């Protein structure tokens, strides 16, 4: 099955600086890579996703890059703000699969701390 | 408002006492899924359902049961809870097409279960 590694587990940055979280995956057949943000006491919420037919996607201050050859993808947050403080999860799957071995496989999460 | 709801949000119980965690979605999604979240392990899928009366095991199904009698509801049943099932549980839903899920997975707010 798929295996997703996520680094770092904790990331502390100054407000206004950029933050980068990296993930690697093992299954070259995976084609869908979402990123979720989880605030304290809430469920994960999708913030951006990328499919294997593109190398980069951007949405305002958030961008995701994908390197299929190296099997890694990254989340970039620019001009960080206090409300960006949360736990971020990457995931990989074969989009359109049901579950189990082909469903969403999550990384272990990154606790992002924005220092004022 | 489109949402996934779970009840209860918090539950403390004793070993062996059967319990049910309810999950309901109002988005007419065919696909529903249960995950558990443990520190340092990320989210792992327990069971999923592609549609009414169609359920299948995820990565960690042991000790759990599910049912899908109605499209909107997907309860998680622990018939004989044990301390190793102490965890944070999330229900999620998504659209599906035939036998595959598509698009964003929406997560509920979570149920924190403690088994003593």
Interface residues (C-beta under 8 A of the other chain):
Chain A: X1 X6 X34 X36 X41 X42 X43 X44 X45 X46 X49 X89 X95 X96 X97 X98 X99 X100 X101 X103 X104 X106 X107 X108 X109
Chain B: X4 X31 X33 X40 X41 X42 X43 X44 X45 X47 X48 X50 X56 X57 X58 X59 X90 X92 X97 X99 X100 X101 X102 X104 X105 X106 X107 X108 X109 X110
